[in-house]
Amino acid sequence: MAVYLDNNATTALDERVLQAMLPYMGQVTGNPSSVHRFGRLQKDAIEQARESVARLVGARAEQVVFTSGGTESNNLLINGFYQHNRGSRIAVSAIEHMSLLEPAQNLGDMVDIIEADENGHINNSALEQAVDERTSLVSVMTANNETGVIQDLSLLIDFAAENNCFFHTDATQAAGKIALDFAGSGIHAMTVSAHKLYGPVGVGALIIDKRLPIKKLQFGGSQEKNLRAGTENVPAIVGFGKAAELAMAEMQMNARKMYQLRDALEKGLKELNEVSVFADRAERLPNTLQFGVNGFDGETLLMQLDRKAIAVSSGSACTSGKTEPSHVLKAMKVPDALANSAIRVSFGKHNTMSDVEALLAALHDIIEINQQSAVMMAATV
C-alpha cells in the first residue's frame, strides 16, 4: 500500500468537505452578484464560509478576501501594496515561499531581503538591518513550508510597528495546524489556502486589515471588497469554509497525533549516521520534518522512495524540477551538497505509525545498498 507523506504540498479532500460542496456543483445555481433568490442563496453560502475562515485565523469576516489560492493572495499583497505605495520599500524574509519571494524580487531594488539564522529564524537584528525609514511593509511567514520552523512573530510585529511598517505573514502552512490570532497579533495581512487543510484546490484568502492600503490588480467587477473582480467560485469557497470549521474543531487532536509521528521519525532518523535533520533545535509545525542524507541527491532519493511506494518531497512542490539547492536551506547556511540531498516529510491526519516505520525501513535499505555499492566500486579500483 502506498504511503503519502507530502501533505505540505497538498492534502486529500476531506469527505465531509466534499459533501458540503456538492449541492453547489449543480443542484444550487445562480450568480452570487445577482439580486434574485438564486443569487442570494449563493451569496449567503459565501458569507457563511467567510465567517468560518475568519474564525479559524482569529479575524473578522469583513477582513477575508477570497482568492484562487496562496499564490494569488501573496501576489495581490505584494503587487497591490506596491501599486498603492510607489516609492516605499518592502522587506521580505529570505525563507519565504516563492509565490511571495518572486513577486517581491520582481520589484527590483525596492525590496530588501531579511536574512535567516542557521535555525531558520528571522530575528530583530536581521530585521533591523533590512528596514530603514523608507520601508513601509514587512513580510515574514508564520511557518516555513520546507523545514516547518515557526517564527516568533510577536517581536517582529512590534519592531515593524515601532518603525511605522505594515506587517504581512504567509500562514499557508500554519493555518489549521497551530492557533492563529489575526486580530490580536497586530498583523495587517495574512495569506491562507484551502488545500493545505483538507479543502479544495484553487481557493484561498488574503486577510486584510482595512488600515493596509492596497490596490486591486484584477478589474471588471466589485467582488470581494472590490479587490478581486470576477464571479466567485462558490463550491470551492464553501469547501474552504467547511475545511476551516473542521480544522478548528480537530486542530488539537490532529496536532497531538502528528507530533508523535514526527518525533518518532526524527528519533529513527538520528540513528542513521548519514542523516542530518534540519532545524531540529527550532520549534516546528507538528507535521513537518526536513532532513538530508550525505552522499545522496534529493531527487534520486525521492525516486528511490517512490519506487517503494512512499511519497515525500525534495522541498516545495512549487519549485520541484529545479537543480539549485533550496533557497530556504541556502538562507540557513546549509552546505550545498547536503542541501541538495534534502527530503521533506509532511504528515497528515490519515498517517499512522506504520507509515513512519515504512519510511525508516526504506531509508535504511536504500542507504545500506548505496554503501555496499560504494564498497564494491572501491574494491574494483
Number of C-alpha atoms within 10 A of each C-alpha: 6 12 19 20 24 22 25 27 18 18 23 17 18 17 11 14 23 19 12 18 21 15 13 20 12 10 7 13 14 18 18 22 17 13 12 11 12 15 16 16 18 23 20 12 17 24 17 16 26 24 19 24 32 24 19 23 23 16 22 18 17 16 23 26 20 28 26 19 21 28 23 21 27 30 18 23 29 24 20 19 20 22 15 14 16 9 12 15 22 28 23 27 24 23 29 24 23 17 17 26 20 14 17 25 16 11 14 9 10 17 21 22 22 25 21 21 12 16 19 25 23 23 17 16 11 16 23 14 12 20 24 15 10 14 21 22 25 27 30 26 27 25 28 27 28 30 29 28 25 21 20 14 20 12 12 21 24 17 18 24 16 9 17 14 25 22 25 27 24 26 24 27 28 26 25 28 20 20 14 18 14 23 15 9 13 18 24 22 25 28 29 30 32 31 27 26 28 28 31 27 19 18 27 29 28 25 28 23 20 11 9 17 16 19 17 18 14 14 12 10 13 15 17 17 13 15 20 22 17 15 14 21 18 22 24 27 29 29 30 33 29 25 30 29 21 20 22 19 13 14 17 15 11 18 19 12 19 25 17 15 23 21 16 15 19 20 11 17 21 13 9 14 9 13 21 19 18 25 20 16 9 16 15 19 23 24 25 27 25 22 25 25 24 18 15 17 18 26 20 12 22 20 16 16 18 16 11 16 16 20 21 24 25 29 29 20 14 11 14 13 9 9 10 12 20 23 18 23 26 18 18 21 15 19 11 14 16 20 27 25 25 31 26 27 28 29 26 26 18 13 17 15 14 11 19 22 15 16 23 18 12 17 20 15 12 14 19 12 12 14 13 11 12 11 11 11 10 9 8 6 5
